[in-house]
Amino acid sequence: MPDSFQVYSGGDPADIVVIVSGLASWNLRATWGDGWRSAGAEWKSWCKDQAFMVFYNGRPPASGNVRVCNG
């Protein structure tokens, strides 16, 4: 099982929205990218929920990308 995944916006992998780590240990942690830290709590909660759904069901939304890292 990978330990983390990243969600980035658009086609630029440098624009990371959120990195979710701790998947292997179930000690989940979300780290927000520079341009996204000031987003509202409601939006962050929605975004994190969407990211988890993509990770668990394997289908990214039409407007986003997910990169899974193992290590």
mmCIF file as Biopython writes it, N, C-alpha, C and O atoms, coordinates in Angstrom:
data_model
#
loop_
_atom_site.group_PDB
_atom_site.id
_atom_site.type_symbol
_atom_site.label_atom_id
_atom_site.label_alt_id
_atom_site.label_comp_id
_atom_site.label_asym_id
_atom_site.label_entity_id
_atom_site.label_seq_id
_atom_site.pdbx_PDB_ins_code
_atom_site.Cartn_x
_atom_site.Cartn_y
_atom_site.Cartn_z
_atom_site.occupancy
_atom_site.B_iso_or_equiv
_atom_site.auth_seq_id
_atom_site.auth_asym_id
_atom_site.pdbx_PDB_model_num
ATOM 1   N N  . MET A ? 1  ? 0.843   -1.179 0.000   1.0 0.0 1  A 1 
ATOM 2   C CA . MET A ? 1  ? 0.000   0.000  0.000   1.0 0.0 1  A 1 
ATOM 3   C C  . MET A ? 1  ? 0.887   1.241  0.000   1.0 0.0 1  A 1 
ATOM 4   O O  . MET A ? 1  ? 1.864   1.301  0.747   1.0 0.0 1  A 1 
ATOM 5   N N  . PRO A ? 2  ? 0.562   2.227  -0.824  1.0 0.0 2  A 1 
ATOM 6   C CA . PRO A ? 2  ? 1.339   3.473  -0.801  1.0 0.0 2  A 1 
ATOM 7   C C  . PRO A ? 2  ? 1.128   4.190  0.526   1.0 0.0 2  A 1 
ATOM 8   O O  . PRO A ? 2  ? 0.121   3.978  1.201   1.0 0.0 2  A 1 
ATOM 9   N N  . ASP A ? 3  ? 2.081   5.036  0.893   1.0 0.0 3  A 1 
ATOM 10  C CA . ASP A ? 3  ? 1.982   5.759  2.150   1.0 0.0 3  A 1 
ATOM 11  C C  . ASP A ? 3  ? 1.362   7.143  1.984   1.0 0.0 3  A 1 
ATOM 12  O O  . ASP A ? 3  ? 0.895   7.726  2.963   1.0 0.0 3  A 1 
ATOM 13  N N  . SER A ? 4  ? 1.349   7.683  0.761   1.0 0.0 4  A 1 
ATOM 14  C CA . SER A ? 4  ? 0.813   9.027  0.575   1.0 0.0 4  A 1 
ATOM 15  C C  . SER A ? 4  ? 0.289   9.211  -0.831  1.0 0.0 4  A 1 
ATOM 16  O O  . SER A ? 4  ? 0.583   8.429  -1.735  1.0 0.0 4  A 1 
ATOM 17  N N  . PHE A ? 5  ? -0.491  10.259 -0.997  1.0 0.0 5  A 1 
ATOM 18  C CA . PHE A ? 5  ? -0.882  10.674 -2.337  1.0 0.0 5  A 1 
ATOM 19  C C  . PHE A ? 5  ? -0.969  12.194 -2.370  1.0 0.0 5  A 1 
ATOM 20  O O  . PHE A ? 5  ? -1.142  12.847 -1.341  1.0 0.0 5  A 1 
ATOM 21  N N  . GLN A ? 6  ? -0.844  12.741 -3.582  1.0 0.0 6  A 1 
ATOM 22  C CA . GLN A ? 6  ? -0.893  14.184 -3.793  1.0 0.0 6  A 1 
ATOM 23  C C  . GLN A ? 6  ? -2.045  14.520 -4.719  1.0 0.0 6  A 1 
ATOM 24  O O  . GLN A ? 6  ? -2.377  13.757 -5.627  1.0 0.0 6  A 1 
ATOM 25  N N  . VAL A ? 7  ? -2.644  15.664 -4.479  1.0 0.0 7  A 1 
ATOM 26  C CA . VAL A ? 7  ? -3.653  16.202 -5.385  1.0 0.0 7  A 1 
ATOM 27  C C  . VAL A ? 7  ? -3.119  17.549 -5.843  1.0 0.0 7  A 1 
ATOM 28  O O  . VAL A ? 7  ? -2.759  18.395 -5.026  1.0 0.0 7  A 1 
ATOM 29  N N  . TYR A ? 8  ? -3.070  17.740 -7.154  1.0 0.0 8  A 1 
ATOM 30  C CA . TYR A ? 8  ? -2.621  19.029 -7.666  1.0 0.0 8  A 1 
ATOM 31  C C  . TYR A ? 8  ? -3.641  19.573 -8.636  1.0 0.0 8  A 1 
ATOM 32  O O  . TYR A ? 8  ? -4.435  18.828 -9.211  1.0 0.0 8  A 1 
ATOM 33  N N  . SER A ? 9  ? -3.611  20.885 -8.812  1.0 0.0 9  A 1 
ATOM 34  C CA . SER A ? 9  ? -4.626  21.523 -9.648  1.0 0.0 9  A 1 
ATOM 35  C C  . SER A ? 9  ? -4.127  21.663 -11.077 1.0 0.0 9  A 1 
ATOM 36  O O  . SER A ? 9  ? -2.931  21.817 -11.325 1.0 0.0 9  A 1 
ATOM 37  N N  . GLY A ? 10 ? -5.061  21.608 -12.003 1.0 0.0 10 A 1 
ATOM 38  C CA . GLY A ? 10 ? -4.728  21.805 -13.411 1.0 0.0 10 A 1 
ATOM 39  C C  . GLY A ? 10 ? -3.706  20.814 -13.910 1.0 0.0 10 A 1 
ATOM 40  O O  . GLY A ? 10 ? -3.643  19.677 -13.442 1.0 0.0 10 A 1 
ATOM 41  N N  . GLY A ? 11 ? -2.910  21.249 -14.861 1.0 0.0 11 A 1 
ATOM 42  C CA . GLY A ? 11 ? -1.904  20.379 -15.440 1.0 0.0 11 A 1 
ATOM 43  C C  . GLY A ? 11 ? -0.520  20.580 -14.873 1.0 0.0 11 A 1 
ATOM 44  O O  . GLY A ? 11 ? 0.440   20.000 -15.381 1.0 0.0 11 A 1 
ATOM 45  N N  . ASP A ? 12 ? -0.387  21.391 -13.827 1.0 0.0 12 A 1 
ATOM 46  C CA . ASP A ? 12 ? 0.933   21.707 -13.284 1.0 0.0 12 A 1 
ATOM 47  C C  . ASP A ? 12 ? 1.169   20.955 -11.976 1.0 0.0 12 A 1 
ATOM 48  O O  . ASP A ? 12 ? 0.619   21.333 -10.942 1.0 0.0 12 A 1 
ATOM 49  N N  . PRO A ? 13 ? 1.987   19.887 -12.007 1.0 0.0 13 A 1 
ATOM 50  C CA . PRO A ? 13 ? 2.244   19.123 -10.780 1.0 0.0 13 A 1 
ATOM 51  C C  . PRO A ? 13 ? 2.908   19.940 -9.681  1.0 0.0 13 A 1 
ATOM 52  O O  . PRO A ? 13 ? 2.916   19.515 -8.526  1.0 0.0 13 A 1 
ATOM 53  N N  . ALA A ? 14 ? 3.468   21.110 -10.012 1.0 0.0 14 A 1 
ATOM 54  C CA . ALA A ? 14 ? 4.088   21.943 -8.988  1.0 0.0 14 A 1 
ATOM 55  C C  . ALA A ? 14 ? 3.041   22.650 -8.129  1.0 0.0 14 A 1 
ATOM 56  O O  . ALA A ? 14 ? 3.357   23.116 -7.034  1.0 0.0 14 A 1 
ATOM 57  N N  . ASP A ? 15 ? 1.809   22.736 -8.607  1.0 0.0 15 A 1 
ATOM 58  C CA . ASP A ? 15 ? 0.745   23.395 -7.861  1.0 0.0 15 A 1 
ATOM 59  C C  . ASP A ? 15 ? -0.014  22.363 -7.025  1.0 0.0 15 A 1 
ATOM 60  O O  . ASP A ? 15 ? -1.141  21.987 -7.349  1.0 0.0 15 A 1 
ATOM 61  N N  . ILE A ? 16 ? 0.628   21.917 -5.944  1.0 0.0 16 A 1 
ATOM 62  C CA . ILE A ? 16 ? 0.052   20.891 -5.080  1.0 0.0 16 A 1 
ATOM 63  C C  . ILE A ? 16 ? -1.038  21.517 -4.216  1.0 0.0 16 A 1 
ATOM 64  O O  . ILE A ? 16 ? -0.826  22.540 -3.565  1.0 0.0 16 A 1 
ATOM 65  N N  . VAL A ? 17 ? -2.202  20.884 -4.223  1.0 0.0 17 A 1 
ATOM 66  C CA . VAL A ? 17 ? -3.306  21.337 -3.384  1.0 0.0 17 A 1 
ATOM 67  C C  . VAL A ? 17 ? -3.167  20.717 -2.002  1.0 0.0 17 A 1 
ATOM 68  O O  . VAL A ? 17 ? -3.156  21.428 -0.997  1.0 0.0 17 A 1 
ATOM 69  N N  . VAL A ? 18 ? -3.060  19.390 -1.949  1.0 0.0 18 A 1 
ATOM 70  C CA . VAL A ? 18 ? -2.955  18.702 -0.660  1.0 0.0 18 A 1 
ATOM 71  C C  . VAL A ? 18 ? -2.147  17.415 -0.841  1.0 0.0 18 A 1 
ATOM 72  O O  . VAL A ? 18 ? -2.214  16.759 -1.881  1.0 0.0 18 A 1 
ATOM 73  N N  . ILE A ? 19 ? -1.392  17.077 0.187   1.0 0.0 19 A 1 
ATOM 74  C CA . ILE A ? 19 ? -0.693  15.792 0.270   1.0 0.0 19 A 1 
ATOM 75  C C  . ILE A ? 19 ? -1.271  15.081 1.478   1.0 0.0 19 A 1 
ATOM 76  O O  . ILE A ? 19 ? -1.281  15.623 2.584   1.0 0.0 19 A 1 
ATOM 77  N N  . VAL A ? 20 ? -1.745  13.882 1.264   1.0 0.0 20 A 1 
ATOM 78  C CA . VAL A ? 20 ? -2.279  13.081 2.367   1.0 0.0 20 A 1 
ATOM 79  C C  . VAL A ? 20 ? -1.289  11.960 2.620   1.0 0.0 20 A 1 
ATOM 80  O O  . VAL A ? 20 ? -1.018  11.158 1.726   1.0 0.0 20 A 1 
ATOM 81  N N  . SER A ? 21 ? -0.752  11.897 3.814   1.0 0.0 21 A 1 
ATOM 82  C CA . SER A ? 21 ? 0.234   10.874 4.164   1.0 0.0 21 A 1 
ATOM 83  C C  . SER A ? 21 ? -0.260  10.056 5.346   1.0 0.0 21 A 1 
ATOM 84  O O  . SER A ? 21 ? -1.262  10.390 5.977   1.0 0.0 21 A 1 
ATOM 85  N N  . GLY A ? 22 ? 0.461   8.980  5.632   1.0 0.0 22 A 1 
ATOM 86  C CA . GLY A ? 22 ? 0.104   8.098  6.734   1.0 0.0 22 A 1 
ATOM 87  C C  . GLY A ? 22 ? -0.901  7.031  6.361   1.0 0.0 22 A 1 
ATOM 88  O O  . GLY A ? 22 ? -1.566  6.477  7.236   1.0 0.0 22 A 1 
ATOM 89  N N  . LEU A ? 23 ? -1.024  6.730  5.076   1.0 0.0 23 A 1 
ATOM 90  C CA . LEU A ? 23 ? -2.008  5.742  4.642   1.0 0.0 23 A 1 
ATOM 91  C C  . LEU A ? 23 ? -1.682  4.338  5.154   1.0 0.0 23 A 1 
ATOM 92  O O  . LEU A ? 23 ? -2.580  3.598  5.556   1.0 0.0 23 A 1 
ATOM 93  N N  . ALA A ? 24 ? -0.403  3.974  5.138   1.0 0.0 24 A 1 
ATOM 94  C CA . ALA A ? 24 ? -0.006  2.630  5.571   1.0 0.0 24 A 1 
ATOM 95  C C  . ALA A ? 24 ? -0.230  2.422  7.065   1.0 0.0 24 A 1 
ATOM 96  O O  . ALA A ? 24 ? -0.565  1.320  7.499   1.0 0.0 24 A 1 
ATOM 97  N N  . SER A ? 25 ? -0.045  3.481  7.849   1.0 0.0 25 A 1 
ATOM 98  C CA . SER A ? 25 ? -0.184  3.361  9.303   1.0 0.0 25 A 1 
ATOM 99  C C  . SER A ? 25 ? -1.573  3.773  9.802   1.0 0.0 25 A 1 
ATOM 100 O O  . SER A ? 25 ? -1.862  3.627  10.990  1.0 0.0 25 A 1 
ATOM 101 N N  . TRP A ? 26 ? -2.426  4.277  8.929   1.0 0.0 26 A 1 
ATOM 102 C CA . TRP A ? 26 ? -3.746  4.813  9.263   1.0 0.0 26 A 1 
ATOM 103 C C  . TRP A ? 26 ? -3.653  6.019  10.181  1.0 0.0 26 A 1 
ATOM 104 O O  . TRP A ? 26 ? -4.624  6.372  10.851  1.0 0.0 26 A 1 
ATOM 105 N N  . ASN A ? 27 ? -2.482  6.653  10.214  1.0 0.0 27 A 1 
ATOM 106 C CA . ASN A ? 27 ? -2.298  7.906  10.940  1.0 0.0 27 A 1 
ATOM 107 C C  . ASN A ? 27 ? -2.313  9.018  9.888   1.0 0.0 27 A 1 
ATOM 108 O O  . ASN A ? 27 ? -1.269  9.563  9.530   1.0 0.0 27 A 1 
ATOM 109 N N  . LEU A ? 28 ? -3.508  9.343  9.401   1.0 0.0 28 A 1 
ATOM 110 C CA . LEU A ? 28 ? -3.653  10.235 8.258   1.0 0.0 28 A 1 
ATOM 111 C C  . LEU A ? 28 ? -3.357  11.682 8.615   1.0 0.0 28 A 1 
ATOM 112 O O  . LEU A ? 28 ? -3.739  12.180 9.674   1.0 0.0 28 A 1 
ATOM 113 N N  . ARG A ? 29 ? -2.653  12.346 7.682   1.0 0.0 29 A 1 
ATOM 114 C CA . ARG A ? 29 ? -2.314  13.750 7.862   1.0 0.0 29 A 1 
ATOM 115 C C  . ARG A ? 29 ? -2.430  14.454 6.522   1.0 0.0 29 A 1 
ATOM 116 O O  . ARG A ? 29 ? -1.911  13.968 5.517   1.0 0.0 29 A 1 
ATOM 117 N N  . ALA A ? 30 ? -3.098  15.584 6.498   1.0 0.0 30 A 1 
ATOM 118 C CA . ALA A ? 30 ? -3.225  16.390 5.286   1.0 0.0 30 A 1 
ATOM 119 C C  . ALA A ? 30 ? -2.295  17.588 5.401   1.0 0.0 30 A 1 
ATOM 120 O O  . ALA A ? 30 ? -2.330  18.315 6.394   1.0 0.0 30 A 1 
ATOM 121 N N  . THR A ? 31 ? -1.463  17.795 4.385   1.0 0.0 31 A 1 
ATOM 122 C CA . THR A ? 31 ? -0.574  18.949 4.320   1.0 0.0 31 A 1 
ATOM 123 C C  . THR A ? 31 ? -0.969  19.754 3.089   1.0 0.0 31 A 1 
ATOM 124 O O  . THR A ? 31 ? -0.966  19.237 1.972   1.0 0.0 31 A 1 
ATOM 125 N N  . TRP A ? 32 ? -1.308  21.015 3.299   1.0 0.0 32 A 1 
ATOM 126 C CA . TRP A ? 32 ? -1.820  21.853 2.222   1.0 0.0 32 A 1 
ATOM 127 C C  . TRP A ? 32 ? -0.688  22.578 1.512   1.0 0.0 32 A 1 
ATOM 128 O O  . TRP A ? 32 ? 0.285   23.003 2.134   1.0 0.0 32 A 1 
ATOM 129 N N  . GLY A ? 33 ? -0.831  22.710 0.195   1.0 0.0 33 A 1 
ATOM 130 C CA . GLY A ? 33 ? 0.131   23.447 -0.616  1.0 0.0 33 A 1 
ATOM 131 C C  . GLY A ? 33 ? 0.087   24.931 -0.307  1.0 0.0 33 A 1 
ATOM 132 O O  . GLY A ? 33 ? -0.864  25.423 0.301   1.0 0.0 33 A 1 
ATOM 133 N N  . ASP A ? 34 ? 1.129   25.641 -0.732  1.0 0.0 34 A 1 
ATOM 134 C CA . ASP A ? 34 ? 1.280   27.067 -0.414  1.0 0.0 34 A 1 
ATOM 135 C C  . ASP A ? 34 ? 0.055   27.904 -0.769  1.0 0.0 34 A 1 
ATOM 136 O O  . ASP A ? 34 ? -0.381  28.726 0.037   1.0 0.0 34 A 1 
ATOM 137 N N  . GLY A ? 35 ? -0.494  27.711 -1.941  1.0 0.0 35 A 1 
ATOM 138 C CA . GLY A ? 35 ? -1.608  28.539 -2.370  1.0 0.0 35 A 1 
ATOM 139 C C  . GLY A ? 35 ? -2.950  28.133 -1.790  1.0 0.0 35 A 1 
ATOM 140 O O  . GLY A ? 35 ? -3.963  28.771 -2.078  1.0 0.0 35 A 1 
ATOM 141 N N  . TRP A ? 36 ? -2.977  27.098 -0.987  1.0 0.0 36 A 1 
ATOM 142 C CA . TRP A ? 36 ? -4.249  26.542 -0.509  1.0 0.0 36 A 1 
ATOM 143 C C  . TRP A ? 36 ? -4.401  26.582 1.005   1.0 0.0 36 A 1 
ATOM 144 O O  . TRP A ? 36 ? -5.469  26.259 1.524   1.0 0.0 36 A 1 
ATOM 145 N N  . ARG A ? 37 ? -3.355  26.970 1.719   1.0 0.0 37 A 1 
ATOM 146 C CA . ARG A ? 37 ? -3.411  26.971 3.187   1.0 0.0 37 A 1 
ATOM 147 C C  . ARG A ? 37 ? -4.432  27.953 3.749   1.0 0.0 37 A 1 
ATOM 148 O O  . ARG A ? 37 ? -4.987  27.731 4.826   1.0 0.0 37 A 1 
ATOM 149 N N  . SER A ? 38 ? -4.678  29.035 3.021   1.0 0.0 38 A 1 
ATOM 150 C CA . SER A ? 38 ? -5.590  30.052 3.527   1.0 0.0 38 A 1 
ATOM 151 C C  . SER A ? 38 ? -7.048  29.800 3.138   1.0 0.0 38 A 1 
ATOM 152 O O  . SER A ? 38 ? -7.922  30.609 3.450   1.0 0.0 38 A 1 
ATOM 153 N N  . ALA A ? 39 ? -7.309  28.692 2.463   1.0 0.0 39 A 1 
ATOM 154 C CA . ALA A ? 39 ? -8.687  28.361 2.078   1.0 0.0 39 A 1 
ATOM 155 C C  . ALA A ? 39 ? -9.535  28.128 3.328   1.0 0.0 39 A 1 
ATOM 156 O O  . ALA A ? 39 ? -9.016  27.785 4.391   1.0 0.0 39 A 1 
ATOM 157 N N  . GLY A ? 40 ? -10.813 28.317 3.185   1.0 0.0 40 A 1 
ATOM 158 C CA . GLY A ? 40 ? -11.726 28.157 4.314   1.0 0.0 40 A 1 
ATOM 159 C C  . GLY A ? 40 ? -11.828 26.713 4.783   1.0 0.0 40 A 1 
ATOM 160 O O  . GLY A ? 40 ? -11.569 25.777 4.026   1.0 0.0 40 A 1 
ATOM 161 N N  . ALA A ? 41 ? -12.206 26.551 6.027   1.0 0.0 41 A 1 
ATOM 162 C CA . ALA A ? 41 ? -12.300 25.222 6.636   1.0 0.0 41 A 1 
ATOM 163 C C  . ALA A ? 41 ? -13.323 24.343 5.921   1.0 0.0 41 A 1 
ATOM 164 O O  . ALA A ? 41 ? -13.097 23.145 5.746   1.0 0.0 41 A 1 
ATOM 165 N N  . GLU A ? 42 ? -14.444 24.926 5.507   1.0 0.0 42 A 1 
ATOM 166 C CA . GLU A ? 42 ? -15.478 24.138 4.824   1.0 0.0 42 A 1 
ATOM 167 C C  . GLU A ? 42 ? -14.955 23.602 3.487   1.0 0.0 42 A 1 
ATOM 168 O O  . GLU A ? 42 ? -15.180 22.439 3.150   1.0 0.0 42 A 1 
ATOM 169 N N  . TRP A ? 43 ? -14.259 24.451 2.733   1.0 0.0 43 A 1 
ATOM 170 C CA . TRP A ? 43 ? -13.710 24.018 1.448   1.0 0.0 43 A 1 
ATOM 171 C C  . TRP A ? 43 ? -12.635 22.952 1.657   1.0 0.0 43 A 1 
ATOM 172 O O  . TRP A ? 43 ? -12.596 21.962 0.926   1.0 0.0 43 A 1 
ATOM 173 N N  . LYS A ? 44 ? -11.759 23.145 2.652   1.0 0.0 44 A 1 
ATOM 174 C CA . LYS A ? 44 ? -10.709 22.159 2.928   1.0 0.0 44 A 1 
ATOM 175 C C  . LYS A ? 44 ? -11.319 20.808 3.280   1.0 0.0 44 A 1 
ATOM 176 O O  . LYS A ? 44 ? -10.834 19.769 2.832   1.0 0.0 44 A 1 
ATOM 177 N N  . SER A ? 45 ? -12.371 20.820 4.074   1.0 0.0 45 A 1 
ATOM 178 C CA . SER A ? 45 ? -13.026 19.576 4.449   1.0 0.0 45 A 1 
ATOM 179 C C  . SER A ? 45 ? -13.592 18.887 3.210   1.0 0.0 45 A 1 
ATOM 180 O O  . SER A ? 45 ? -13.428 17.679 3.041   1.0 0.0 45 A 1 
ATOM 181 N N  . TRP A ? 46 ? -14.257 19.654 2.342   1.0 0.0 46 A 1 
ATOM 182 C CA . TRP A ? 46 ? -14.811 19.096 1.112   1.0 0.0 46 A 1 
ATOM 183 C C  . TRP A ? 46 ? -13.698 18.532 0.231   1.0 0.0 46 A 1 
ATOM 184 O O  . TRP A ? 46 ? -13.813 17.416 -0.275  1.0 0.0 46 A 1 
ATOM 185 N N  . CYS A ? 47 ? -12.637 19.288 0.049   1.0 0.0 47 A 1 
ATOM 186 C CA . CYS A ? 47 ? -11.523 18.866 -0.809  1.0 0.0 47 A 1 
ATOM 187 C C  . CYS A ? 47 ? -10.875 17.597 -0.280  1.0 0.0 47 A 1 
ATOM 188 O O  . CYS A ? 47 ? -10.597 16.672 -1.043  1.0 0.0 47 A 1 
ATOM 189 N N  . LYS A ? 48 ? -10.633 17.552 1.023   1.0 0.0 48 A 1 
ATOM 190 C CA . LYS A ? 48 ? -10.024 16.363 1.632   1.0 0.0 48 A 1 
ATOM 191 C C  . LYS A ? 48 ? -10.934 15.149 1.463   1.0 0.0 48 A 1 
ATOM 192 O O  . LYS A ? 48 ? -10.457 14.057 1.154   1.0 0.0 48 A 1 
ATOM 193 N N  . ASP A ? 49 ? -12.229 15.329 1.663   1.0 0.0 49 A 1 
ATOM 194 C CA . ASP A ? 49 ? -13.182 14.224 1.479   1.0 0.0 49 A 1 
ATOM 195 C C  . ASP A ? 49 ? -13.154 13.723 0.036   1.0 0.0 49 A 1 
ATOM 196 O O  . ASP A ? 49 ? -13.160 12.516 -0.204  1.0 0.0 49 A 1 
ATOM 197 N N  . GLN A ? 50 ? -13.122 14.647 -0.921  1.0 0.0 50 A 1 
ATOM 198 C CA . GLN A ? 50 ? -13.067 14.264 -2.332  1.0 0.0 50 A 1 
ATOM 199 C C  . GLN A ? 50 ? -11.775 13.512 -2.643  1.0 0.0 50 A 1 
ATOM 200 O O  . GLN A ? 50 ? -11.792 12.525 -3.378  1.0 0.0 50 A 1 
ATOM 201 N N  . ALA A ? 51 ? -10.661 13.974 -2.089  1.0 0.0 51 A 1 
ATOM 202 C CA . ALA A ? 51 ? -9.366  13.314 -2.319  1.0 0.0 51 A 1 
ATOM 203 C C  . ALA A ? 51 ? -9.389  11.886 -1.788  1.0 0.0 51 A 1 
ATOM 204 O O  . ALA A ? 51 ? -8.901  10.974 -2.455  1.0 0.0 51 A 1 
ATOM 205 N N  . PHE A ? 52 ? -9.947  11.681 -0.602  1.0 0.0 52 A 1 
ATOM 206 C CA . PHE A ? 52 ? -10.030 10.332 -0.050  1.0 0.0 52 A 1 
ATOM 207 C C  . PHE A ? 52 ? -10.901 9.431  -0.922  1.0 0.0 52 A 1 
ATOM 208 O O  . PHE A ? 52 ? -10.567 8.266  -1.136  1.0 0.0 52 A 1 
ATOM 209 N N  . MET A ? 53 ? -12.015 9.965  -1.426  1.0 0.0 53 A 1 
ATOM 210 C CA . MET A ? 53 ? -12.880 9.157  -2.294  1.0 0.0 53 A 1 
ATOM 211 C C  . MET A ? 53 ? -12.130 8.741  -3.562  1.0 0.0 53 A 1 
ATOM 212 O O  . MET A ? 53 ? -12.255 7.604  -4.016  1.0 0.0 53 A 1 
ATOM 213 N N  . VAL A ? 54 ? -11.358 9.658  -4.124  1.0 0.0 54 A 1 
ATOM 214 C CA . VAL A ? 54 ? -10.576 9.330  -5.327  1.0 0.0 54 A 1 
ATOM 215 C C  . VAL A ? 54 ? -9.564  8.244  -5.000  1.0 0.0 54 A 1 
ATOM 216 O O  . VAL A ? 54 ? -9.418  7.289  -5.763  1.0 0.0 54 A 1 
ATOM 217 N N  . PHE A ? 55 ? -8.869  8.371  -3.888  1.0 0.0 55 A 1 
ATOM 218 C CA . PHE A ? 55 ? -7.865  7.376  -3.521  1.0 0.0 55 A 1 
ATOM 219 C C  . PHE A ? 55 ? -8.497  6.007  -3.336  1.0 0.0 55 A 1 
ATOM 220 O O  . PHE A ? 55 ? -7.978  5.011  -3.838  1.0 0.0 55 A 1 
ATOM 221 N N  . TYR A ? 56 ? -9.612  5.949  -2.622  1.0 0.0 56 A 1 
ATOM 222 C CA . TYR A ? 56 ? -10.210 4.666  -2.314  1.0 0.0 56 A 1 
ATOM 223 C C  . TYR A ? 56 ? -10.938 4.028  -3.489  1.0 0.0 56 A 1 
ATOM 224 O O  . TYR A ? 56 ? -10.963 2.802  -3.599  1.0 0.0 56 A 1 
ATOM 225 N N  . ASN A ? 57 ? -11.536 4.836  -4.379  1.0 0.0 57 A 1 
ATOM 226 C CA . ASN A ? 57 ? -12.262 4.217  -5.490  1.0 0.0 57 A 1 
ATOM 227 C C  . ASN A ? 57 ? -11.517 4.287  -6.811  1.0 0.0 57 A 1 
ATOM 228 O O  . ASN A ? 57 ? -11.946 3.667  -7.784  1.0 0.0 57 A 1 
ATOM 229 N N  . GLY A ? 58 ? -10.401 5.031  -6.878  1.0 0.0 58 A 1 
ATOM 230 C CA . GLY A ? 58 ? -9.546  5.029  -8.057  1.0 0.0 58 A 1 
ATOM 231 C C  . GLY A ? 58 ? -10.006 5.859  -9.233  1.0 0.0 58 A 1 
ATOM 232 O O  . GLY A ? 58 ? -9.429  5.750  -10.315 1.0 0.0 58 A 1 
ATOM 233 N N  . ARG A ? 59 ? -11.020 6.681  -9.063  1.0 0.0 59 A 1 
ATOM 234 C CA . ARG A ? 59 ? -11.526 7.493  -10.174 1.0 0.0 59 A 1 
ATOM 235 C C  . ARG A ? 59 ? -11.333 8.970  -9.877  1.0 0.0 59 A 1 
ATOM 236 O O  . ARG A ? 59 ? -12.042 9.521  -9.035  1.0 0.0 59 A 1 
ATOM 237 N N  . PRO A ? 60 ? -10.381 9.634  -10.553 1.0 0.0 60 A 1 
ATOM 238 C CA . PRO A ? 60 ? -10.202 11.066 -10.324 1.0 0.0 60 A 1 
ATOM 239 C C  . PRO A ? 60 ? -11.328 11.870 -10.962 1.0 0.0 60 A 1 
ATOM 240 O O  . PRO A ? 60 ? -11.914 11.439 -11.954 1.0 0.0 60 A 1 
ATOM 241 N N  . PRO A ? 61 ? -11.633 13.036 -10.398 1.0 0.0 61 A 1 
ATOM 242 C CA . PRO A ? 61 ? -12.633 13.896 -11.026 1.0 0.0 61 A 1 
ATOM 243 C C  . PRO A ? 61 ? -12.096 14.436 -12.345 1.0 0.0 61 A 1 
ATOM 244 O O  . PRO A ? 61 ? -10.888 14.424 -12.579 1.0 0.0 61 A 1 
ATOM 245 N N  . ALA A ? 62 ? -12.978 14.902 -13.193 1.0 0.0 62 A 1 
ATOM 246 C CA . ALA A ? 62 ? -12.581 15.390 -14.509 1.0 0.0 62 A 1 
ATOM 247 C C  . ALA A ? 62 ? -11.628 16.574 -14.428 1.0 0.0 62 A 1 
ATOM 248 O O  . ALA A ? 62 ? -10.835 16.787 -15.346 1.0 0.0 62 A 1 
ATOM 249 N N  . SER A ? 63 ? -11.689 17.350 -13.346 1.0 0.0 63 A 1 
ATOM 250 C CA . SER A ? 63 ? -10.878 18.561 -13.259 1.0 0.0 63 A 1 
ATOM 251 C C  . SER A ? 63 ? -9.648  18.413 -12.379 1.0 0.0 63 A 1 
ATOM 252 O O  . SER A ? 63 ? -9.022  19.421 -12.050 1.0 0.0 63 A 1 
ATOM 253 N N  . GLY A ? 64 ? -9.271  17.199 -11.984 1.0 0.0 64 A 1 
ATOM 254 C CA . GLY A ? 64 ? -8.142  17.045 -11.078 1.0 0.0 64 A 1 
ATOM 255 C C  . GLY A ? 64 ? -7.272  15.866 -11.418 1.0 0.0 64 A 1 
ATOM 256 O O  . GLY A ? 64 ? -7.627  15.032 -12.250 1.0 0.0 64 A 1 
ATOM 257 N N  . ASN A ? 65 ? -6.130  15.802 -10.767 1.0 0.0 65 A 1 
ATOM 258 C CA . ASN A ? 65 ? -5.169  14.730 -10.971 1.0 0.0 65 A 1 
ATOM 259 C C  . ASN A ? 65 ? -4.680  14.228 -9.620  1.0 0.0 65 A 1 
ATOM 260 O O  . ASN A ? 65 ? -4.611  14.990 -8.655  1.0 0.0 65 A 1 
ATOM 261 N N  . VAL A ? 66 ? -4.345  12.959 -9.556  1.0 0.0 66 A 1 
ATOM 262 C CA . VAL A ? 66 ? -3.830  12.359 -8.327  1.0 0.0 66 A 1 
ATOM 263 C C  . VAL A ? 66 ? -2.582  11.588 -8.675  1.0 0.0 66 A 1 
ATOM 264 O O  . VAL A ? 66 ? -2.561  10.844 -9.655  1.0 0.0 66 A 1 
ATOM 265 N N  . ARG A ? 67 ? -1.528  11.758 -7.874  1.0 0.0 67 A 1 
ATOM 266 C CA . ARG A ? 67 ? -0.299  11.011 -8.048  1.0 0.0 67 A 1 
ATOM 267 C C  . ARG A ? 67 ? -0.075  10.226 -6.749  1.0 0.0 67 A 1 
ATOM 268 O O  . ARG A ? 67 ? -0.039  10.821 -5.673  1.0 0.0 67 A 1 
ATOM 269 N N  . VAL A ? 68 ? 0.072   8.930  -6.833  1.0 0.0 68 A 1 
ATOM 270 C CA . VAL A ? 68 ? 0.269   8.078  -5.667  1.0 0.0 68 A 1 
ATOM 271 C C  . VAL A ? 68 ? 1.757   7.806  -5.516  1.0 0.0 68 A 1 
ATOM 272 O O  . VAL A ? 68 ? 2.433   7.446  -6.480  1.0 0.0 68 A 1 
ATOM 273 N N  . CYS A ? 69 ? 2.265   7.982  -4.292  1.0 0.0 69 A 1 
ATOM 274 C CA . CYS A ? 69 ? 3.703   7.816  -4.013  1.0 0.0 69 A 1 
ATOM 275 C C  . CYS A ? 69 ? 3.888   6.629  -3.079  1.0 0.0 69 A 1 
ATOM 276 O O  . CYS A ? 69 ? 3.090   6.431  -2.162  1.0 0.0 69 A 1 
ATOM 277 N N  . ASN A ? 70 ? 4.903   5.859  -3.297  1.0 0.0 70 A 1 
ATOM 278 C CA . ASN A ? 70 ? 5.217   4.741  -2.412  1.0 0.0 70 A 1 
ATOM 279 C C  . ASN A ? 70 ? 6.638   4.931  -1.916  1.0 0.0 70 A 1 
ATOM 280 O O  . ASN A ? 70 ? 7.587   4.397  -2.490  1.0 0.0 70 A 1 
ATOM 281 N N  . GLY A ? 71 ? 6.772   5.693  -0.849  1.0 0.0 71 A 1 
ATOM 282 C CA . GLY A ? 71 ? 8.088   5.953  -0.280  1.0 0.0 71 A 1 
ATOM 283 C C  . GLY A ? 71 ? 8.474   7.389  -0.267  1.0 0.0 71 A 1 
ATOM 284 O O  . GLY A ? 71 ? 9.564   7.732  0.190   1.0 0.0 71 A 1 
#
